[in-house]
Amino acid sequence: MLAAAATALGLLLTGCSGGSEDTDGRITLQFQSLAWQKESVDANKELVKEWNAAHPDVQVKYVQGSWDSVHDQLLTSFEGGEAPDIIHDASDDLADFAYGGYLADLRKLLPERMKSDIPQRSWDTATFDKGVYGVPFLQEPRVLIANAKWLKKSGVRIPTAEKPWTWPEFRKITKELSGDGKYGVAWPLKEPVSATLNLSLSTGGQVFHRGADGKVKIRFDAADQVVPGTVRAQVNSDRSASSSTLGMGGSDTLPGFFGGKYAMVPLGFSYRQQIVQQAPDGFDWQVLPAPAGAEGLTQGVSPQTLSIAEDSPHKKEAMEFIDFLLQPENTVRLAQGDWMLPTGTEALKDPALHTDKNDWATGTALAAHLRSAPAQSVRGYPEWKDKVATPALQEYYSGAIDAAELRKRLVEDGNLVLARYQR
């Protein structure tokens, strides 16, 4: 078994070995992509092909990675000195790699065009201790995907980005839409932490607070409790949200949504692709903005990023490829392939991303409200999320524990976890 494991590890590392230089001076860069939807994979591979045709001396090899295993796989390749040169990931996965010295600080490599085109709020998502360790390029807001016919028939006010629902209004409307075995909303909260934290930015929630000494402490104040309190009330007292969906992923709720069991499902903007592909003929759906709080439509995001391995011997060439990949017209192709929004302001202006078809315009209107996710730069967040916050929120949403117990676990147990990373 040990021999088999060693062989498998060797194959993994071989598949992701870093850039090389041939005897004739040609450089080959490894680009590990996490694209998984066919349109996205096709767009990435086509752009690699276009680069290679125009740059015979700097060739890029496309390597397919997986979102399901990327953190552990990258850690293995970093520690083995065999990381790909160009690394596709998400900003909330970068902290440990950045602090661990595995990723290159990109500040001196970034072209001026890219620095000025991507807003500072997006750069903040990949900034750790003042260094920039990834280029944030695609992002998606959380939105409400609604049964348009159901909402129109009910006569409720349809929210817009200019006049969204408030959280109390959202709760009231979901209650009005419920009854006879049907629910106003289905919350797919198999992974409850990021959804809760990111939506809570709209109410002023932060959870993580960095002191003057640079250390982070967890608090769970009134502003942090609005969103989780709304969800719990919908499930347990209003009966306007189905308890059976709390353990589901987003895709799991779609059959019930198409079948008329739920009026709305809060999902990432990119789920529109699945809906287009899977919805029954004639099913009328629409995208609505998530509810707003004291901070308006603000919500946290963890954009997709492109990083360069610190061990790569060809950082300059790697950045030149990233610059090509993220030219505005190319970023639009990537955004359309992933059904997401670009971070770059020029790409975001493209008319293709402002159409009424598939409600692109609704999502694009939310781009200016997206901010760095609260946990973005917190060391120890993955452990807090997995061991403390996920089980605590799951029990709270199901009604098994009350708000006081939730707060105790998140704060007291959580601060013990973070303290180990901040000695």
C-alpha positions in Angstrom: 0.0 0.0 0.0 2.9 2.4 0.8 4.4 1.7 -2.6 1.1 2.4 -4.3 0.7 5.7 -2.4 4.2 6.7 -3.3 3.6 5.9 -6.9 0.3 7.9 -6.9 2.1 10.9 -5.2 4.9 10.7 -7.8 2.3 10.8 -10.6 0.6 13.8 -9.0 3.8 15.7 -8.6 4.9 14.8 -12.1 1.6 16.1 -13.5 2.2 19.5 -11.7 5.9 20.0 -12.0 6.9 23.6 -12.4 8.3 25.4 -15.4 11.3 24.2 -17.3 13.7 25.4 -19.9 14.6 23.2 -22.9 18.1 22.9 -24.3 17.1 25.2 -27.2 16.1 27.9 -24.6 12.4 27.5 -24.9 10.5 27.9 -21.6 7.6 25.8 -20.7 5.2 27.0 -18.0 2.7 24.8 -16.1 -0.7 26.5 -15.7 -3.0 24.6 -13.4 -6.6 25.5 -14.0 -9.6 24.7 -11.9 -12.1 25.4 -14.7 -14.7 22.6 -14.6 -17.7 23.7 -16.7 -17.3 22.7 -20.4 -17.6 26.3 -21.6 -15.0 27.4 -19.0 -12.5 24.6 -19.8 -12.9 25.3 -23.5 -12.3 29.1 -23.0 -9.2 28.4 -20.9 -7.7 25.9 -23.4 -8.4 28.1 -26.4 -6.6 31.0 -24.7 -3.6 28.8 -23.9 -3.6 27.7 -27.5 -3.7 31.3 -28.7 -0.8 32.2 -26.4 1.3 29.3 -27.5 0.8 30.2 -31.2 2.0 33.7 -30.6 4.9 32.8 -28.2 7.0 30.0 -29.5 9.7 30.6 -26.9 7.4 30.6 -23.9 5.0 27.7 -24.1 2.2 27.1 -21.6 1.0 23.6 -20.6 -2.5 23.4 -19.4 -2.9 21.2 -16.3 -6.4 20.3 -15.0 -6.9 20.6 -11.3 -10.0 20.2 -9.1 -11.8 22.5 -6.7 -12.6 19.5 -4.5 -8.9 18.7 -3.7 -6.9 21.8 -4.6 -5.8 22.9 -1.1 -4.2 19.5 -0.2 -2.9 18.9 -3.7 -1.2 22.3 -3.7 0.2 21.8 -0.3 1.7 18.5 -1.4 3.2 20.0 -4.5 4.6 23.1 -2.7 6.3 20.9 0.0 7.7 18.6 -2.7 9.1 21.6 -4.7 7.0 20.6 -7.7 4.2 23.3 -7.8 2.8 24.6 -11.1 4.1 28.0 -12.1 0.7 29.6 -12.5 -2.0 28.6 -10.0 -5.7 29.0 -10.3 -7.4 29.1 -6.9 -9.8 31.2 -4.8 -8.7 34.1 -2.6 -10.0 32.5 0.6 -7.6 29.6 0.1 -4.5 31.7 -0.3 -3.8 32.9 3.3 -1.8 29.8 4.5 0.1 29.6 1.2 0.9 33.3 1.3 2.1 33.3 4.9 3.9 30.0 4.3 6.1 31.6 1.6 4.8 29.3 -1.1 3.4 32.1 -3.3 5.3 34.9 -5.0 4.5 38.5 -3.9 3.2 40.0 -7.2 3.6 43.7 -6.5 6.7 44.2 -8.6 5.5 41.9 -11.3 2.0 43.4 -11.9 1.6 45.5 -15.1 0.2 49.0 -14.5 -2.8 48.3 -16.7 -3.9 45.4 -14.4 -3.2 47.3 -11.2 -5.4 50.2 -12.2 -8.1 48.1 -13.9 -8.9 45.9 -11.0 -10.5 47.9 -8.0 -8.7 48.0 -4.7 -11.6 46.3 -3.0 -10.8 43.3 -5.2 -7.0 43.5 -4.6 -7.8 43.5 -0.8 -9.0 39.9 -1.2 -5.5 38.7 -2.2 -3.4 41.0 0.0 -1.7 39.5 3.1 0.7 41.5 5.2 0.8 44.1 2.4 2.0 41.6 -0.2 -0.3 40.7 -3.1 -0.3 36.9 -3.7 -3.0 36.5 -6.4 -4.7 38.4 -9.2 -8.5 38.3 -8.5 -10.2 38.0 -11.8 -13.7 36.4 -11.5 -16.3 36.8 -8.8 -19.9 36.1 -8.1 -22.5 37.7 -5.8 -25.0 35.6 -4.0 -28.5 36.2 -5.4 -32.0 35.0 -5.1 -33.1 32.8 -8.0 -36.9 33.1 -8.0 -39.9 31.4 -9.6 -41.0 34.4 -11.6 -44.5 33.2 -12.3 -45.1 32.4 -8.5 -43.9 35.9 -7.5 -45.9 37.7 -10.1 -49.1 35.8 -9.2 -48.6 36.5 -5.5 -48.4 40.3 -6.1 -45.4 40.9 -3.8 -43.1 43.7 -4.6 -40.3 42.6 -6.9 -36.9 43.9 -5.6 -34.3 45.6 -7.8 -30.7 46.6 -7.2 -31.9 50.2 -6.7 -34.7 49.1 -4.3 -33.9 45.7 -2.8 -35.8 44.0 -0.1 -34.7 44.5 3.5 -34.0 41.5 5.6 -37.3 42.0 7.6 -39.2 42.5 4.3 -37.6 39.3 2.9 -38.7 37.3 5.9 -42.2 38.7 5.7 -42.5 38.0 2.0 -41.3 34.4 2.3 -43.9 33.8 5.0 -46.6 35.2 2.6 -45.5 32.9 -0.1 -45.6 29.7 2.0 -48.3 27.2 2.8 -49.9 24.0 1.6 -46.6 22.2 1.7 -44.8 24.9 -0.3 -42.1 27.3 1.0 -41.1 30.8 0.2 -37.4 30.0 0.3 -35.1 27.0 0.4 -31.7 27.6 2.1 -29.1 25.1 0.9 -26.7 25.3 3.8 -24.6 22.2 3.7 -21.6 24.7 3.8 -23.2 27.4 6.0 -20.2 29.5 7.0 -19.3 31.5 4.0 -22.9 32.1 3.0 -23.6 33.4 6.6 -20.5 35.6 6.9 -20.7 37.0 3.4 -24.3 38.0 3.5 -23.9 39.4 7.0 -21.7 42.2 5.6 -25.0 43.8 4.4 -26.1 44.2 8.0 -22.7 45.4 9.2 -21.6 42.1 10.5 -17.9 41.4 10.7 -17.3 38.5 13.2 -13.5 38.9 12.8 -11.9 42.0 14.3 -8.2 42.8 13.9 -6.6 44.7 16.8 -3.8 47.2 16.8 -1.4 44.4 17.5 -2.5 42.7 14.3 -4.2 39.8 16.1 -7.7 38.8 15.2 -10.5 38.2 17.7 -14.0 36.8 17.1 -17.1 38.7 18.2 -20.7 37.9 17.5 -22.5 41.2 17.8 -26.1 42.3 17.0 -25.1 43.0 13.4 -23.7 39.5 13.0 -26.9 38.0 14.2 -29.4 39.4 11.7 -28.9 37.0 8.8 -28.5 33.8 10.9 -31.5 34.9 13.0 -33.6 35.4 9.9 -32.8 32.0 8.5 -33.5 30.3 11.8 -36.8 32.0 12.2 -37.8 31.1 8.6 -37.1 27.4 9.3 -38.3 27.0 12.8 -41.0 29.6 13.6 -42.3 31.0 10.3 -42.1 27.6 8.5 -41.4 29.6 5.4 -38.1 27.8 4.7 -37.8 24.0 4.3 -35.7 22.3 7.0 -34.9 19.5 4.7 -32.7 21.7 2.5 -30.4 22.8 5.3 -28.1 19.8 4.6 -28.2 20.3 0.9 -25.8 21.8 -1.6 -27.2 24.4 -4.1 -27.6 21.9 -6.9 -29.6 19.6 -4.7 -32.4 22.2 -4.3 -33.0 22.6 -8.0 -35.4 19.7 -8.6 -37.7 21.0 -5.8 -37.4 24.5 -7.2 -38.3 23.4 -10.7 -41.1 21.3 -9.2 -42.8 24.3 -7.5 -41.9 23.5 -3.9 -39.8 26.6 -3.3 -40.5 30.1 -4.5 -36.8 31.2 -4.2 -33.3 29.7 -3.6 -30.3 31.8 -2.5 -27.5 30.8 -4.8 -24.3 32.0 -6.4 -24.8 33.9 -9.6 -23.1 31.2 -11.7 -25.9 28.7 -10.9 -27.8 30.3 -13.7 -26.0 28.0 -16.1 -27.4 24.9 -14.3 -30.8 26.4 -14.3 -30.7 27.2 -18.1 -29.5 23.6 -18.7 -31.9 21.8 -16.4 -35.1 23.8 -16.1 -38.2 22.3 -17.7 -39.5 23.9 -20.8 -41.5 26.9 -20.0 -40.2 27.4 -16.5 -40.0 31.1 -15.9 -37.2 32.2 -13.5 -35.5 35.4 -12.6 -32.5 36.7 -10.6 -33.2 39.0 -7.7 -30.6 40.8 -5.5 -30.0 39.4 -2.0 -31.7 41.4 0.8 -30.1 44.6 2.0 -29.3 45.8 5.5 -27.7 48.8 7.2 -24.8 48.5 4.7 -27.0 48.2 1.7 -26.3 45.5 -0.8 -22.7 44.9 0.4 -21.7 41.3 0.6 -18.4 39.4 0.9 -16.8 37.5 -2.0 -13.8 35.3 -2.5 -12.8 35.8 -6.1 -11.1 33.3 -8.2 -7.4 34.1 -8.4 -4.3 33.5 -10.5 -1.0 33.2 -8.5 2.6 32.4 -9.2 4.6 29.9 -7.2 7.5 31.4 -5.3 9.7 28.5 -6.6 8.9 29.2 -10.2 12.1 30.2 -12.1 10.1 32.1 -14.7 8.0 34.5 -12.7 8.3 37.3 -15.3 7.0 35.0 -18.1 4.3 33.7 -15.9 3.0 37.2 -15.2 3.1 38.0 -19.0 0.8 35.0 -19.6 -1.5 36.1 -16.8 -1.6 39.6 -18.3 -2.6 38.0 -21.7 -5.2 35.8 -20.1 -6.8 38.7 -18.3 -6.9 41.2 -21.2 -10.4 42.7 -21.0 -11.7 40.8 -24.0 -10.2 37.6 -22.8 -11.6 38.1 -19.3 -15.1 38.5 -20.8 -14.6 35.1 -22.4 -13.6 33.5 -19.1 -16.5 35.2 -17.3 -19.0 34.0 -19.8 -17.6 30.5 -19.6 -18.0 30.4 -15.8 -21.2 32.5 -15.8 -19.5 34.9 -13.3 -18.5 38.5 -13.2 -15.1 39.9 -14.0 -13.3 42.0 -11.4 -11.7 44.3 -14.0 -13.6 47.5 -14.8 -13.0 47.4 -18.5 -14.3 43.8 -18.9 -17.3 44.6 -16.7 -18.4 47.3 -19.2 -18.7 44.7 -22.0 -22.3 44.8 -23.4 -22.4 41.0 -23.3 -22.5 41.2 -19.5 -25.4 43.7 -19.4 -28.1 41.8 -21.2 -31.5 41.0 -19.9 -31.1 37.5 -21.2 -30.3 35.1 -18.3 -30.3 38.3 -16.1 -26.7 39.2 -16.6 -27.6 42.8 -16.0 -29.0 42.0 -12.5 -25.7 40.5 -11.4 -23.5 43.2 -13.0 -25.4 45.8 -11.1 -24.2 44.2 -7.9 -20.5 44.2 -8.8 -19.8 47.5 -7.1 -21.2 46.2 -3.8 -18.8 43.2 -3.5 -16.2 43.3 -0.8 -13.5 41.1 0.6 -15.0 38.2 2.6 -14.6 38.7 6.3 -12.4 35.7 6.9 -10.1 36.4 3.9 -6.8 37.1 5.8 -7.5 35.2 9.0 -5.0 32.4 9.8 -6.7 29.5 11.3 -10.0 30.2 9.5 -10.3 26.8 7.8 -10.0 25.0 11.2 -12.5 27.4 12.8 -14.9 26.9 9.9 -14.7 23.1 9.9 -14.4 22.3 13.6 -16.4 25.1 15.2 -18.6 27.3 13.0 -20.0 24.7 10.6 -21.4 22.3 13.2 -22.6 25.3 15.4 -24.4 27.0 12.6 -26.0 23.7 11.4 -27.3 23.0 14.9 -28.5 26.6 15.3 -30.4 26.7 11.9 -32.0 23.3 12.7 -33.2 24.6 16.1 -31.1 22.3 18.2 -29.3 25.2 20.0 -30.2 28.8 20.7 -28.5 32.1 19.9 -26.6 32.2 23.2 -25.1 28.7 22.7 -24.2 29.7 19.1 -22.5 32.8 20.2 -20.6 30.9 22.9 -19.3 28.3 20.5 -18.4 30.7 17.7 -16.6 33.2 20.1 -15.2 31.2 23.0 -14.3 28.0 21.1 -13.3 30.0 18.0 -10.9 32.3 19.8 -9.1 29.3 21.2 -8.6 28.0 17.7 -7.3 31.4 16.3 -5.0 31.8 19.3 -2.9 28.8 18.2 -2.2 30.5 14.9 -1.3 33.9 16.4 1.3 33.1 19.0 
